[in-house]
């Protein structure tokens, strides 16, 4: 990538971080997913001192190595909602328990230039924890998640993130074939609950780490 394009993305990330801070989020800008992992493990974890951690479904969290690194930490209770081998009833109960973790780590479907987080969820556990429950939240987002406003964020989610995630999860939904949201009635639909988090409450409960790489969907 051309250095000027990298600078362009960095400037947009810094502007978005400023907007997030005005909305009571803590915000950081880093260059790579490895830098984000280092920030989470070496700075944020010692500050937060969590006794328990849960995760929201996210390729960014997995690809950055944060998920495996946190799982390997001793004396830390992990609500491992990525363990898809569990029976459905046990998975639902685990997700309910995870709402009370000390720390919730996730990504976001989109971040607006005005400093809001826009998300569309299937079962709702990810957006529930993002909104309320865990004492602290860490959100990672690649530069590809930046959007000019809430409307373009929702368009991005419907036309890109949702169809790709439905395919990744092997869901039997029309969008897997058409590559566009069909607002379907499928029982395997993953698009059920919208949230727009315009401010962090309490202040700095949520830390957003913006990464100057394309990550996740």
N, C-alpha and C positions, 0 to 999 in steps of 0.2 A: 504493500500500500504506500502511496506517495506521502512523504512527510507532511505536506500541506493538508492532506486529507485527514491525517491523524491529528494534526493541530485543530482542524475544524471540528472534528468529533469531540476532542478534549474541551474546546471552548463551549460547545453545546452542553456537555455534561456538567461543566462548572456552572453554567447559567441555570441549569435545572437543579443542581445542588443548592444554589442560593435560594431558588424558589421554594424548595423543600424546607430549608431552614426557616424561612419566613412563615411556613405553615407548621412550625413546631416539631418537625422531624429533625433528628440528627442525620447528617449527610456527609458522605465521603466520596471522593473520586479517586479511582486507582486505574492503573494501566492494564493490568492483566488479571485473569482469574486466580493465578497464583498469588498475586498481591492481595487480592480480596481474601483468599484463604489465610494468608499470613496476618492480615488485619483482624480477622475474626478470631483466630486461635491465640495470637500473641498479645492483642490489645483489648478486644471487646470481652473475651471470656474472662480474663483476670479482673476487668472492671465489673462485670455483671455477677460473677461467681455463682453460676446456676447450679442447683442441685439436680435439676431434671431438664431434659430437652426434648422437644418434638419437632417434626418437620412437616412442611407443606409440599405436596407433589411438585417437583421441579427438576428438570434436566440440568439447570444451571448449578444447583446445589450438588448434584451427583458429579457432574463433569468437572467442577472446581476441586473435587477431592474433599470438600468439607464434610460431607455425609460420613464417609469412611473414617476420617480423622476424628470426628466427634464420637462416633461409635466406639472407637478404640480407647477413649479416655477412661481411666479408672475412676471408680467411686462416683459415677454419674448415671442417673436413671435415664434410660432412653425409651421413649415411647416410639417404637419403630413402626411407623405407619407405612414404611416402604416394604414391609414383609408381606408380600402378596400371597404367600403360601397359607396364611391363616384362613380359616373358614369365615364366610361373610359376617356371621353374627359376632365373632370374636374381633374382626377388623372394625366393625362399627363401635363396639364397646371400647376398643383401644383408642379410637379417634375421639370418643367422648372423654376418656380419661386425659388424653393429650391436651385438651382445652385448658387444663390447670397446670401445665408445665411452667417452670420458671422462665424458660426461654423457648421461643418459637422461631425457627429458621425456615425461610421460604424465598421464593422469587415473586415477581408480579407480572401480570400479562402486559401491562403498559405503564409508563410514567409520562405525565403531561408536562409541557413547558411551564405550566402554572404551578407545578409541584404537587400533583395529586396522583394517587395510585388507582388504576382501573383494573378490575378483575372480573372474570366470569368463571364460575365454579360448578362442578357437577353435584357432589353430595353436600357441599357447603362447609366442610370442616376446615378447609384452608382459609376461606374468607372469614369464617367465624373466629378463628384464632387470630387472624390479622386485625380484627375489629375489637375483640374483647376476650379476656381469659388469661393467657400467659402474661406474666409480669413484664417481660421484655420481648421485642420482636426484632429480628434482623432480616432485612430484605435485600437480596442481590439482584441487580438488573444490568444486563448488557446494553450497549449503546443502541442495539437494534430495537429495544423496547421504547425508545423515546418517541413521543407523538406530540403534535402541535397543540391538541386540545382533547377534551373528553370524547368528542364525536369521532375524530380520526382514530382515537384509541379504541373505541368500540368497533369501528370498522375494521381495524387491524386484527382485533381479536376474532371477530366473526369470519373474516375472509382468510386468515392465515393461521393464527394460533389454535383455534378450535378444530378446524379440519385436520391439521397436522397432528394434534394431540389425539384426536379420535382415531386416526390411523395408527399412531404409535401404540395406543392401548387396544388395538384390534377390535374396536367397537363396530357394531353393525348399524351404521348410520349413513344416510344418503351423502353427507358431505365427504365421506371417505372416497366415494366414487366420483362425485362432481367437483370436489375441491372448492366448494362454496357452501356457505351456510344455507340450509334449506328450511330453517325454523321447523324442524321435523318433530313428529309425535313419537319417535322411536323410544322404546323403554331403555335403550342403551345410550340415550342422549347425554352428553356431558355438559350441556349449557343450560343451567337451571337458575343460578343466582348471580346477579350483578351486584358489585359493590364499587363505590367511588369514595376513596378515603381522601378527603380534602385537607384534613389536618390530623396531626398526631395528638391523641389525648390519652393519658396525660402527656405533657410536653416531653419530648425525647423518649417516650416509651418505645417508639419505633425508630430504628436506625436503618437508613437506606444507603447501600453501597453501590455506586454507579461505576461500571467497568468499561473501559475503552476497548472492548472486543465485542464481537457478535456472539451472543450466548443464548442457548435455549430457543424457544419458539415464541 
